[in-house]
Amino acid sequence: MTHKELVDQVSVSFFKQRGKMESRRSWLAMRNYLEQLDCEQLKAMLREVA
């Protein structure tokens, strides 16, 4: 799985868990944060969310 795919999956998982999307600004802030993480950190986040 590529880094971009992991970022996409983690962000989708967070929004599914919360049940709604906050503002576009908060979504972009979260995406920027996730893009700074490495693949192992993103995989760990996916395991925690699941």
Secondary structure, 3 states (H helix, E strand, C coil): CCHHHHHHHHHHHHHHHHCCCCCHHHHHHHHHHHHHCCHHHHHHHHHHHC
